[in-house]
Amino acid sequence: MKTVGIICEYNPFHLGHMGHIKKTRQILGSDAAVVCVMSGNFVQRGDFALFNKHARAKTAVLSGADLVIELPTPYVLRSAEGFAGAGVFILNNLGICDHLSFGSESGDIQKLGEAADMIIKDNAQELTREWLKKGISYAAAQQKAADEILGENAAVFAAPNNVLGIEYIKALKKYNSTMQPMTVKRTGGEHDSNTGYSASNLRMRFLNGKYPETLMPEDAFNTCKEELASGRGPVSIKYAEQAILARLRAIKDFENIPGSSEGLERRFKRYAANESSLAAILNGIKTKRYPMSRLQRMLVCAALGISNDYSKSDPPYARILALNPAGMDLLSKIRKKAKIPVITKPASIYKLDDESIKLFELEAAATDLYVLAYRNEEERRGGQEWRKSPVVID
């Protein structure tokens, strides 16, 4: 039996995600076990997740996954390279995964592999730096370098899931992983589009009160309905805006925030101290060189107290969010083979080293901010991170 890893956000889980899992099993065998490493209450684009991590992990297990592990928040709020690297690190150190599966616009693992080989070469890095000096974004600079080296084959860099897939392959090489990369061609909706079953489309519908039940697996939608009924969703950064503004105004130094460079820290300090909304802060800081997603990640990192200390480290543990009976079997195997600690109960964190304790306490504080965006006042109580055990699906 094969075991495959998937790095994901499931924000929220939709039919395209279920199709990816089903197609992966068609390729590897119907008995293939699926382990997901999923972002927690915050997502890579620099926003609050639409529903909390335990609810999203539950939707994944109800819809095809066997085991869901959290990607800690400081590693989620990285660039595509950092996000991919942290996810691969966790999967690689579980000691049980044979493959890494991801969706891509290309669907061609050979072309994505060639692109990964190209972009890690010294001449590609040098060309990227030269283009950055001309004041364009990193993604645009990387595309220019690829154009020069790969010619027409550089088109793979133009699509966001292709780029993330390339980063996964790079990370597999970095960690000398034995996991084999595989890709499933994306269908049903463009990334971040307002049509089809793209996650962006579903988020927009939920936030507008137009529930997308036809675009989600039934069990996943029913779980989201439970969250809606409880007042724990949908969640948006906008709903915690006042709390975030208060935190930002209390910050004296933005220099140690991940991604801060070339004067960005001064711009953050000036606008965070004076503007009356998050949108005004971001629009004031924005320049053509920096994509809004990077600025949003920096803003959330600042509000959560995430420093550059996490930019060069790897996740120190793996925390279980949800599992089914097959996932329990996987967990037993992981406990014997994993090279990093595995956490099921929050209190067990104090058996680990100081680095792990510091990270978990930061995660707990991040959740305390996240729950302030709930609609139901009773659900906003602090300390929730310490009371959560994995969701077990029988």
N, C-alpha and C positions, 0 to 999 in steps of 0.2 A: 504493500500500500504506500502510495506517495503522499507526502505532506507538502503543501504549498503555502507560501506566505503572500499576503496582500497588504500593502500599505495604503491607508485610506482615511477619509474624513466622514463619509456617509452623512452629509449635512444638507438634506436628510437622505436616507436610504430609498432608492427608487428602482424602477424596473430595469434600468440600464445596469445598475450594480448587481442585481440578481442575475441578469443575463451574463455578466462577466464571470460570476462564480460558476454558473451552469456550464458555460463554454470552457472554462478552465478544467472542470471535471470531465467534460467530453473528451478533452485532449489527454488528460492524465489518467482517466479511469473514474468510474462512478463512485468508487470507494475512497477517492482521494480526500484527505483531511485538509481543512482550510483554517489557517491561523491568520487573523487580521491584527495588524498594529494600527490603531486608530487614534487620531487626535482627540484630545479631551474636550473641555468646555470652551476652549478657544481654538480658532482655526487659522490655517496658514496665511490666509488673505488679510489677517489682522482684524478679526471680528469675533463677536460672541457666537458660539454654535447655536443653531436654531432651537435645538433641544439638548438637554444635558447629556453627558457622556454615557451614563448608565442606561438611559432610555435609548440612545442611538446604538449602543452595543447590543441591547436586547433586540432591536429591530434586525440587526445583522445576523444574530444567531437564529432568530425565528425565520430568516429568509435564506439560509444556506451556509453561513459560517459556523464553525465548531467552537472556536475559541477567539475571544477578542482581548487584546492587551493594549494598555494605554501608551500613547506616545506623549511624554510629559510636556507641559506647556512651553517651557523655555526652548525646547527643541522643535516644537511645532512652529513657533514664531521666528523661524529662520528663513533664509532664502530657499529657493527650490533645492539647491545643492545641499544645504544644511538639513532641511526637512527629510530629503531622500536618504542622506547619509545616516541620520539618527534612526530612521525606520529600518534600514538594512542592518545597522549595527545590532539592534534588538533581535531581529529575526535570526541573524547569523549566530548570535550568542545563545539562542535557545537550544541549539544543537540537534534539531529534529527536522528542519526544513530542507527539502530537496530542490524546490523551485521557488522562484519569485515571479508572480504574475501581475501584470499591470495592463490597463487599457491605453490605447494610443490611437491617434488619428491615422497613423501609417499602417499599423498592423503588420509591419515587416521587421522582424527582429534582427535580420542581417543588416539592413540599412541603419537601424538605430545603433547597433553595435559598432558599425563603421564610424558613425558620427561620434560615438563616445570615445573611440580610439583616437580620432582626429583631435577632439577638443582638449585632450589631456597632454597633447604633445607641446613641446616648448615653443615652437613657432606659432601655434594657435594662441597660446597664452600671451605671447609677445604682441601679436596682431591685435588681440582683444584690448590689451593695455594701450596700444597706440590709438585705437578708435575711442577709448574712454577719454583720452586726453582732449578729444575734440568736442567733449561736452554732451555726448549721447548716453543713453542708459546702458547698463550692463548687458541686457538682453539684446539690444540693438547692436552693441559692439561685438558680441559673440556671433550674431548673425552675419555681420560684415566679415569677420574672420573666417567663418564657415564658407561664405560665398567665394572668398579668394582661394580657399584650399580645395573645397569639394565641388565647386561649380554648381550645376543644376541639382546635384544630390543634397545641397545645403538646404533644400526646401523643407526638410524634416524639422529644422529649427524654428520654423514659422508657426508651429502649432503647439499649444501649451502642454498637452499631455504627452506629445512626443518629447518635448524638452524634459519633462519630469522623468519619462522613461529613460532618456539618455543619462540623467543624473543617477537613476537606480543602477544602471549598468556600470557607471563610473564608480559608484560606491562598492559594488560587488568586487570590482578590481582592487579598490583601495584596501579592503579588508581581506583580500585573498579568499573570498568566500567560495565554497563548493556549490552554493545554490545556483541553479541554471535559470537565466532570465527567459521569460516567455511573455508574449503580448497578445492581447485580443483586440481586434479592431473595434473602435467605438462606433456605435450607431444610435440613432434615435434623438439626437440633439447636440448642437454645438456646445462646447465648454463655455459657461457663463452666458449662454444665450437665454432669450425669453420665450423660447419655444421648446416643444418636445419634453422629454424627461431629463433635461439638464437640471443639476441641483440648484442653479441660480433661478430657473423658472419656478421650481417647487418652493423655494424660499420666498420668492415674491408673492406667490399665491397664498401661502400660509400667512404671511404678514398682512396681506390684504383681506384676510377672512374668506378666501376662496379655496376650499380644501381640494387638493389634487388626488382624490382617492383612485382615479383611473390610471394614474401614473406611478402608483406605488403597489408593492405586494400587499395583499389584504392584511396580513398580520402586522406588517410595518406601519401601515396607516392606522390600524386600530390602536397600536401602542402610542402613536402620536396623538390620537384622539384622547387617550387617557391623560396624556400630559396637558393637553388643552383644557380638559375638564377640571384638572387639578389647579390650573392657573400657573403651571410651570412652563408654559410656552404659548405661542412662539416667542423666542428671545432675540433681541437685537441690541447691539451696543448703544443704540439711541435710548433705550429704556433705562440705562444706567449712566446717562450722560452727566448728570449733576455730580454723582459720586466720582466719576473719572476727572471731571474738571477740578474738583476739590483736591484730588491727589496730585494732579499736574501742577497746580498753583503752589503746592507745598514743596516742590522739587527745586533745589538750588543749583544743581549741577546735572546737565544732560550728557556730559562727556562719556560716561561709562555705559550708555545704552547701546545695545547691539545695533550696528548699522550706522552709528553716528560717526561722521567724518566730514572733512572739507567744509566746515562751517555749519553743517546741519544742526549741531548742538546749540549754536548761538541762535539760529532761527527758531528752534523749538522753544528755547528759553523765553525769547521775546514774545512769540505768539501765544504760548501756553499761559503766560502770566497776564495777558490782556484781553484775549478774545472770549466771547460769551458762548461759543458752541464748538463742538469738535470739528464740524465742517469748516468753520471759519479758521480754526487753527491749521488744519490740513491744507486748505486753499492758500493760506498765507505762506506756508512753508514750501509749497509745490513749485518745482521748476521742471523744465523739460527733461532734465537729466534723470530725475528720480521718479519711478513709477509710484502711483498712489498706494499700491499694496505695500511697498517698502515703508512708506511713511506711516501707514496705518499700523504696521507691525511695530515700528518704533514707538508709536504713541501708546499702544497697549503694553509693550514692554516697560515703558516708563511708568505707567499707571500701576503695574503689577510689581514693580521693583526688580525686574529682571535685568541683570547686569551682563557685561561682556564676559564674565567668568564662565558663562555657559557656551560661549561661541566656539571654544576650542576643546570642550570636553565631550564625552560620550555619555549616554544615559546610564546611570549606575545600577538600575534595577528594572525589572519588568513587573508591572502591576496588572493583575487579572481584573477585567471588567465584567465579562459574561462568558458563559460556556454551557454546553449541553453534555449528554453522556459521553459522546465521542471526544468532546473537549476535555472531560475529566480524565479520560485515558491519555490524551496528549499531555495534560498537566503532570501526570505521573511520570511520563517519559522525560519531560522537561526538567523536573526536579532532579533526575539522575544525571542529565547531560548538560544542563545550562551552565554557562560560564559567568553569569550574573545572577544575583539573588532574585527570587520570584516572590511577590507579595500577594497574598489574598486578603489578609486582615490588616487594616491600617495600623493597629497598635504594634504589629511586628516590625515596623520600621525602626523602632528603637533598639532592635537587635543588630542593626546594620551600622555602617560607618557614618562619620559626621557629614560627609558629602551627601549621602542618601537622606539622612535626616533633614539636612538643610533644604534639599530639593522638595521633599514631601511637605515640609512646613510651608514652603513657598506655594506649592500646589494647593494646600488647604486655604491659604490666604487668597489665592486666585479664585477659588470656588466661592469664598465669602463675598467677593466682588460680583461674581457671575450671578449669584442668586438674587442680588439686589435688582436684577432686571426682570424677575418674575412678576406676573400680574397679581398673584395672590399674596397679600401681605404676610399671611401665616407661613408661607413657604420660604420666606426670606431669612429665616433664622440662621445664625452663624454656626460654624463648626460642623457643617454637614459632611465634609470630607472624612472626618474621623468616624462617622457612623455608617459608612457605606461598605457593604460587602458585595462580592460579585453576584450578578444576576444569574441564577441557575435555571435553565430551561429543561424540564424533564422530557 
